């Protein structure tokens, strides 16, 4: 009993006190070093926690507000993590072009480290040979034109299945409402599963979705270990570390089951390969990819990839319901191009120029990852005459850049027409629209995501006329943003669809 009491005193009082004393000493030493540098401006920091107290739940909006006071290049001390925030297109261009080589690594986050199999992936891996090799595999083998094209029929089948499901649920609903957020998420997930795993998981959809959402929550969660390492024991006491271990175990069993199923199939040729088939073939033939790397790539596809397309379609439909004149114009274009075929095919989207503008405008106002994925510098460099030390986290506020009034007229308004004459910046040289990032770390799934989003949105606009539920007006639509690796609506988008009657 006495021994247990001593242990409790050590854990609850002595250990925290020692942690704080050591941490305070480390921070004082770091502050002395930083005083010798010409760091970017930023708000005053508190002992130990730095500027953590100034960050709200919507991080991109908190950083936007701070940038209005301290400028487009801002320095923050997030616990022990030195951080710069870039909030202008000109400075983003300098990071992506001039300093890309020295700012293309990733900072340490305990959840990233765990769920990516010690960064044996593409999205969260540190910059180096392993990352380059895996990215090459993604670009050439997994997301290349041949692989993406081979699953065109699968994408079409899933879209058609979803259109039928929406019609069925609307007819069964007492008020004709459908939870469009749920349908879009399911469609995006099914497309990814067909492409990556070669099958659907409809029989266990609830468990599948809960696993996905829990993994995404952990990737975005605040861990003391990341910002105040000496207080990492708090993550253990609060159960965060245990929950991370639990979701990792669930995901690992899921990946292993998929891999075992593919190994059992023992395909004799490469016809109809999915992502897992390709990765297993590379493991067998090239001997340069291991099981952890296969699982790391699957994590990127499953956890980080399924949400982006769904969020874009969700926000696009939200904005269209707030702007009925844009909705009508978009439907006129889609139905005029497609005619009486009954559904939009992938080849049709090349002609849907206004729809493409709608997608771009939705991603401008609602970038799926408003701060992109944080980068980390590997070497000291100068940015706008300021010192940027090595091991500094770099946050690019794509949300702020996309609403900069010096680049965009009426930046807070939904105006797809602004992209019609985008030939003035055909290659994106102004860096004022960067929802996929840029440079070495640009999202490798950019082209695949665009195809999926355009196909989903075009079919929604072609197949149904849409209206708001009773009691909801375009002015009263809730636009609150949720938290997560991808920014979704807090309130699901529920709409009333009426099937489009084709005149033969």
N, C-alpha and C positions, 0 to 999 in steps of 0.2 A: 504493500500500500504506500509506504513512504517513498519507495523507488518510483512508483507511478506518479506521485505528487511532484517529485523532483523533475521528472520528465516533462510534466505539464508546464511547470515553471520555465523550463528551458525553452520549450516550443513557443509558449505564449508571450514570454517577456524577454528573456535573455537573447534568444536567437534573433527576434526582430530588432532589438536594440543594437546588437553587433552588426546586423545587416545595414542598418541606417548609418551607423558610424563609418563603416567601410565605404559605403556608397557616397557619403558626403565627402570623404577624403578623395575619392576618385574623381568626383565632379569638380572639386576645387582645383585639382591638378589639371583637369581638362580645360577649365575656364582660363587658367593661366596661359595655356598653350593657345587658346582661341583669341586671347587679347592681342597676341602678336600678329594675327591675321586681319585682313580687311574683309570681314564677312558682310554679306548683304544685310540690309536693315531688317528689323523684326521687333515684335513686342518684348517687353521686359519679361524675364522668366523668374519663377519661384525656385527656391532651393529644392533639390531632389527631383521634383516633378517637372521642372522646366516650364513648358507652355502647354502641358497636357490639359490643364484646367480650362483652357480657352477653346477647346474643341468641342463642338456639339455633336449630336447624334448624326446629323447629315453633314458629314465631314467636308464635302466639296463646297457646301454653302457656307460653313464656318470659315473655311480658308478663303473663299471669295470675299467675305466681309472683311477679313483681316487684310487682304491684298488691296482693298480700296483705301486702307489707311497707311499701309507700309510699302505699297508698290508691287509691280509685276514680278519682282524677284525678292523673295522674303526668306529670312532664316528663322528657323524654330528649333528649340531644343526639346524634343519629346522624350522626357525622362533622360536616358543616357544616349539617345539616338539623335545625332546632328542631322537636320533635315532642311532642304531648300524646297520652296514651292514656286513653280514657274507658272505665271498667269497671263502671258502674252504670246501671240503667235511668233513675234520676232525672236524672243528668247527661246521658245520651243524649237524654232528652226535651228538656232545656234547649238542647242543641246543635241538635236537629232542629226545635224549635219557635221558641225565642226568637232563636237566632243562626244560623238556617239560611241567611239571605241572605248572611251574612258568612263562611260556612264551606262553601260549595257549589262551590268551584273544585277543581281537581286539581293536585297537585304535579308537578314535572318528573321524568320518568323517561325515560332515553334510548330504552328499548325501546318504551314507550308512544308517545313522540314519533314514532318511526320507523314502527312498524306501524300507527299510526292516521293516517298521512299528515299529520303535523304537527298532530295532534289535530283532524282534520277529521271527527270522529265524535261519538257520543253518550256512550259510557262514560268516555272519558278526556279529553274536551274541557274547556277552561277555561270557567268560567261566563261567559255573555255572550249576545249576540244570535244568533250562529251556533248555539250549543248549543241555545238555546230553540227555534229554527226546526226543527232536526233532530229534537229530542225531540217536537215537535208532529207532525212527519211520522210518527215511529214510533208515537205513541199513536193518531193518527187514521187513518193510511193503512195502516201495516204491521201493527200489533198491535191494531187496533180490532176490535170484535165481528164486523163484516162480513167482513173478511179472514180472521180466525181461523176463523170459521164456514164459510167457503168451502172450507177445506181439511180439514173434518171427515172426509170420505170417505178422503182420502189418509192421514190419521193412522190411521184404522181399518184400512186396507189394510196399512200397515206393521206394525201391531201383530199382525194375523193372520198375516202373513208370518213374523214372528219366532217366534210360538208354534209354527208348523209347523217352523221351523228347529230350535228347541229339541228338539221331539219327535224329529225325524230324527237329530240329533246324539247324543241320548241312546241311541237304538236302535243306532247305529253304534259307540258307545263300548264298550270292553271291560268297564268297570265301571259304565256307565250315567251317568257324570259329564258335566256340561256346565259350561263356563266362563261363568257367568252374567254376570260383569263384562263380558266381551267382547260378549255378546249384547245387553246393555242399552245399552252404548256405541254399538254399531252401529245399534240401533233409534232411539236419540235422534238420532244423526247423520242417519239416513235421513229422519226426520220433519222435521228442520230443513232438509235439502237439498230436500225436496219443496216445503216452504213458501217457502223463500228463492230457490232456483235453478230449481225446476220439474223436477228430474231427480235420479236417483241416480248414485252413482259406484262401483257394485259391481265393475266390471271393473278398477278401479285402486284397490281398497280399501286395500291396504297402503301405497301411496304417499300416498294421501289422509290416512290416519291418521297416518303419520309426519310429514307436513307440519303437521297440526293439533297434535300433541304438541310438536313442536319450537317452534312459535310460542308455545304456552302456556308452555313452559320459559323462553323468552326474556322473556316478559312478567313472569315472577317472578324472573328471575336478578338477582344482585347485580352492579351495574356501579360501578366506582370513580367514574365520571363523575357519578353521581347523588348520592353522599354526600361524596366528596372530589374535587371537580372538578379540582384541580391535579394529581391522580394519574390523570387520565383516560387518559394514555398507557399505563398498565398494561393497560387493556382492549384496546388495540391489540396490545401485545406478547403477551398471552395468547391472542389470537385471538378473543376474545369479540365485538369490534366486527365482525370479518370474518364470523363466524357469523350475527350479527344482519343484516348486509347480505345474506347469502346467503338466509336464510329470507324476508326481505322481498321479494327478487327472485322467489323461488318463488311466494309468495302473490300478488304483483302480476301475474305471468303467469297464475295461476289465475283471479283476478278478471277480468282483461282478456279471457280466453277466454270466461268466462261472459257478460260484457257483449256481446262480439262475436256470440256465438251468439244472444242475445236480439235484437240489432239485425238480424241476418240473417233472423230469423223474420218481422219486420215485420208484427206482428199488426194486423188492421184494427179490432179492438174490444178492450175491456178485459175480456172474458169469460175467466175462468180466469187472471187475472193472478197472478204471483208477486211476491216482493219486488223483484226486479231490474226487472221490467216497470213496477212502480209508480214506482221511482226514476228510470228512464229517461223515463217520461212526465212526471214533475215537472221533470226537467232540460229537456225539450223545451218544455213548456207554461209553466212558472212562471219559468224562467231564474234561479232563486235557489239552485239546487243544482248543483254542478259534479262533474266526474269523480272528483276526490279524495274528495269527501264521499260519493259513492256507494260507493267502495271502502272508505272508513272505516266506513260503516254495515255493509257486508258483513263486514268484519273483526269487528265486534262480534257479529254474528249467528253467524258461522262459528267464530271462535276462542273468544269469551267465552260464547256461548250454548249450544253443543252439550253442554257438560260438566255444567252445573248440574243438569239433569233426571236425567241418568244417575247422577250421584253420589248424589242423593237416593234414587232407587230402589234403588241398590246398598246404601246404608246401611240403608234400611228392611228389605230382605230379610235383611241381616245380623242386625239386631236381632230379626226374627221367628224366625230360626233359633235364636237364643239364648233365645227366650221362646216355646216351643211352644204354651203355653196361649193366648197372644195370636194366634198364627198360626191356631190352630183356630177361635177366635172370629171372626177376620176372614174366613176361608174360609166359615164358616157364614153370615155376613152376605151375602157376595158371591153365593154359590150360591143362597141363599134369594131374593134379589132378582132375579137373572138367570134362574133356573130352567133350562129345557132349551133355551134359545136357541142355545147353543154358543159364545158369546163375549160379552164385556161391551162394550156400546156406550157412547158418550160420554154419552148421556142418562141412562144407568143410574147414573152416578157421583153424581148429585145426591141419590140415596137412600142412598148408602153412607156413612153418618155415622161409623161406627167406623173405616172405612178412612181417612177424612179426618183423624181424630184420630191415626192411626198415622203419616200423612205429616207432620203438624205435630210430633209427638213426635220423629220421626227428624230433622227439620230443627232441632229444639231442641238435641238432643244432638250433631248433626253438621251444623252450618250449612255450606253449600257454600263460602262465603267467610267464614271465621271473623272476619276483621277488616274485612269489607265492602271497598269500594274506598276507599283513602285519600283524604281531602279536604284542602283547603288553605284557610286563612283569607285573606280579601282585605282585612280591616280589623281593627284592635285591638278587643277586647271583653273583658268580665269574665265569668268562669265560676267559680261557687262562690267568689266574692270574689278570685279570682286573675286576674292579667293574662295574656291570650292575645294575643301580638303578631301583626301581619299576617305573611303568608308562613310560617305555622306549619302543619306537617302534622298532621292530626287522624286518629287511629286509633280506631275504635269497636270494642271487643272484644266482638262479639256472642256469641262462645263463652262468655266469662266471665259476661256478663249472663244468658244462658240457663241458667246453672248456679248462680245466686245463691240460696243457701238462704233468704234473707229473702223471696224471691218464690216459690220452688218447694219443695214438700215432697219429701224424698228426691231431690234434684236430679240425682244421677248414675244414677238408676234409670230404666229404660224403662217408662213408665206412660202409655199413650195415653189412659186414662180421665180423666186430669187435664184434657183439653180438652173433655170432654163438656159440662161446665157453663161453657163459656167466655163465655156471655152476661154474666158478671160483668164482662167487659172487651170488649164487642162490637166496639169500634173500635180496640182495641190501645192505649188511652190510657196504659197502664202502661209501654209500651215495653220489656217484658221478653222479647219474642219478635220479633226484627227480622232474620230471615235475608235479607230483600230490601232492607234499609235503610229509610229513611224520608225525609220531606221532599222537597225539589226533586230530589234524586238517587235517589229510590226506583227500583228496577229496573223499567223500562218493560215487561219481559216477564213480570212476576209472574203475571198471570192465565193467559197462555198456558202458562207452566211448570207451574202447578198442574193445568191440564187434562191436559197430557201425562203428568205423573207419576201422577195418579190413574188414567188410562186404562191406562198400562203396568202399574202395580202390581196393579190389579184383575184384569187378564187373566192375569197370572202366578199369582195366587191362585186364580182360577177354573179355569184350564186344567190345573193340575198339583197333585199332592201332592208335597211337598218333603221330602227327608231329607239328612242330612250324609253325606259319603263315609266309607268304612270307616276307623276309626282316629281320626276327628275327633269330639269331643264338643262340646256347647254351651258348656262351660266352656273348652275349648281353642281356640276360634275366634280367630284372630289379628286383633286390632283395631287394628293399627298404621296410622297415618295417613301418606299420602304427601305429597309436596310438589308444588305447582302452583298455578295460578290458582284451581283448585277442589280441595278436599281429598278425595281418593279413598283407598280401601284400598291399602296397600302390596302385600298378597298378594291376587291375584284371588279372587273368591268362586266356588268350585267346588261345585256341589250336584248331587244326584241327583233328577231330576224323573220322576214317574210320571203318565201322562196320566189325567185325571179321567174316570171312566166315568159318563156321564149316564144316569140311569134315566128312560126315556120312560114 
